[in-house]
Amino acid sequence: MAGAGERSTIDFGSPDAVRVLNRALLRVYFDLDVHLPSDSLCPTVASRLNYLEWIRDNVVAELPPDRRLAGIDIGTGASCIYPLLGVRAMPQCTFVGTDINSDSIAAARANVCRNSLEEKIGLFFNVDRSIKLPLDVPGFPLPPTDADGASFAFCMCNPPFYRDESERRQLARMKALPPGLDTRGKDDELYTAGGEEEFLAGLVDESAVLGKRIRWYTTMTGKKATLAALAARVRAAQAKRIREGRLVQGKTTRWVLAWSFFEQTRFCLALRHRSPAEAMRRACGSPMRAGGENVDPAVEASEEARREDRH
């Protein structure tokens, strides 16, 4: 804690303090006991929840509410944060988390077991770094296909944003922000050859081959320029439907792109129960739109239902 007198606040410049805070948020609002290794990225709960809620409202909401769904988390990390939060925010979903780091897979598995979620979350150590979606790799826990031939309702990806350390430092200076918590992450969590642009170009190319085996391909990007280039590549791959979003959390903005090779389907909207995610939002303040504006959840769902897909 930092501060003087009776007013104390979290020292957000301290990675250890932020880890303690996020562990507490996961415990109190989601009944999750999550170990966050000090040598791995420390995921902020609110920003991860933002991406999951975007998927829920823009992808999962169009599917029948009683359908069992499966999602893939590319690069799940040691925390396994997206699958763990995902099964709380979307109880009808199961997840498969992949990672190229064996230590991260081991830590993720420990977090899954610690919360007795082995039946809801599977993990896969992806030894081939050139493959983003190892659906056909022997040993991958592939769920049954649905009537349309899809094994997964969606995939999600929070890619390494930087080419190398010099690019990370340059972008940090341009943003005029204090040193980020990602400085304590593993190299394969932070850096990738060619940066996020090349990483995500590979994801789009794989999606063109896999096609309808995944209903919706989604990813975050750290740069708006990457979003535009990625959308152009998706269109060239002849995706039938494309959606874009913007996620704002404090001083950080991320962009989201989703694309599908399925034609337009009718939205299936149902009254939403009060999920742990919404309970946290109500406890911490007003519900927030992905863009950062206050919004009523019912109005948000209605607006998303009327929005047409972008081509």
Stockholm file with secondary structure:
# STOCKHOLM 1.0

chainA/1-311         MAGAGERSTIDFGSPDAVRVLNRALLRVYFDLDVHLPSDSLCPTVASRLNYLEWIRDNVVAELPPDRRLAGIDIGTGASCIYPLLGVRAMPQCTFVGTDINSDSIAAARANVCRNSLEEKIGLFFNVDRSIKLPLDVPGFPLPPTDADGASFAFCMCNPPFYRDESERRQLARMKALPPGLDTRGKDDELYTAGGEEEFLAGLVDESAVLGKRIRWYTTMTGKKATLAALAARVRAAQAKRIREGRLVQGKTTRWVLAWSFFEQTRFCLALRHRSPAEAMRRACGSPMRAGGENVDPAVEASEEARREDRH
#=GR chainA/1-311 SS CEEETTEEECCTTCHHHHHHHHHHHHHHHHCCCCCCCTTSCCCCHHHHHHHHHHHHHHTGGGSCTTSCEEEEEETCTTTTHHHHHHHHHCTTEEEEEEESCHHHHHHHHHHHHHTTCTTTEEEEECCCTTCSCCTTSTTCCCCCCCTTSCSEEEEEECCCCBSSHHHHHHHHHHHTCCCCGGGGSCHHHHBCTTHHHHHHHHHHHHHHHHGGGEEEEEEEESCHHHHHHHHHHHHHTTCSEEEEEEEEETTEEEEEEEEESSCCCCCCCCCCCCCHHHHHHHHHSSCBCTTSCBCCHHHHHHHHHHCCCBC
#=GC SS_cons         CEEETTEEECCTTCHHHHHHHHHHHHHHHHCCCCCCCTTSCCCCHHHHHHHHHHHHHHTGGGSCTTSCEEEEEETCTTTTHHHHHHHHHCTTEEEEEEESCHHHHHHHHHHHHHTTCTTTEEEEECCCTTCSCCTTSTTCCCCCCCTTSCSEEEEEECCCCBSSHHHHHHHHHHHTCCCCGGGGSCHHHHBCTTHHHHHHHHHHHHHHHHGGGEEEEEEEESCHHHHHHHHHHHHHTTCSEEEEEEEEETTEEEEEEEEESSCCCCCCCCCCCCCHHHHHHHHHSSCBCTTSCBCCHHHHHHHHHHCCCBC
//
